[in-house]
Amino acid sequence: MTGKDQTLAELFDRSLAAALAKRDLTAGETPPSEEEGRALFLAGRGRDLLAAPLPPEALAYLVEGQRRVADRALQMTYPDAECRWIRRAAVEGESQAESSQLSPVQAMLVVAQGRDRRELRLVDLVVLPEAQGQGLGRALVEAVLVLADSLGVEARLDVHPGNEKARRLYEGLGFQANLGTQGDREMISIPMVRPHGPPQA
């Protein structure tokens, strides 16, 4: 069976399994708890909300509202997206369902194919602060690139202009800023693309 014959979900799971095997981590479709979902949102798209000068109750209400809006926008924009949550792998004698209940989520990864199937978009990638600095983000992006190559398409993503660490990571993996005539001034995000195939040395 070739990459073209398998579903995006099957290929995604295969590339993630290979990337996470040596880390004793696994990727699954079991959603995070409400608390984990909030932590993922705050570590990713919602991190700027914490600076809002609001009383704790109002801030909690704002965060929850923004999280629900962001989740709904993702569902509407990418209805066929594949989302996986990264957790510790099950240990001997423990089912993966038990592991999901015992092991906290460490990261979230969302990918989707473009409407014309000529691109794979890394829609969202969040690694919780306690799991950062161990190469997990890089391993997840590399899994996305393996997936894009197996589909024979280019990989695309958007990065916040102020997130230099992520931008350097993506550039090191072969992504290039695709700014057109806008430059990167006053942009909400910088579009980046990695052409099909491994980066050229």
Salt bridges, closest charged atoms under 4 A:
ASP13 OD1 - ARG84 NE 2.64
GLU29 OE2 - ARG84 NH2 3.82
GLU34 OE1 - ARG67 NH2 2.55
GLU34 OE1 - ARG68 NH2 3.82
GLU36 OE1 - ARG87 NH2 3.71
GLU64 OE2 - ARG67 NH2 3.04
GLU64 OE2 - ARG68 NH2 2.86
GLU82 OE1 - ARG84 NH1 3.00
GLU94 OE1 - ARG88 NH1 3.38
ASP116 OD2 - ARG118 NE 3.43
GLU119 OE2 - ARG121 NE 3.82
GLU119 OE1 - ARG156 NE 3.17
ASP124 OD2 - ARG45 NH2 3.05
GLU142 OE2 - ARG138 NE 3.17
ASP149 OD1 - ARG194 NH2 2.48
ASP149 OD1 - HIS196 ND1 3.69
GLU154 OE2 - ARG156 NE 2.76
ASP158 OD2 - ARG121 NH1 3.07
GLU171 OE2 - ARG167 NE 3.44
ASP184 OD2 - ARG167 NH1 3.22
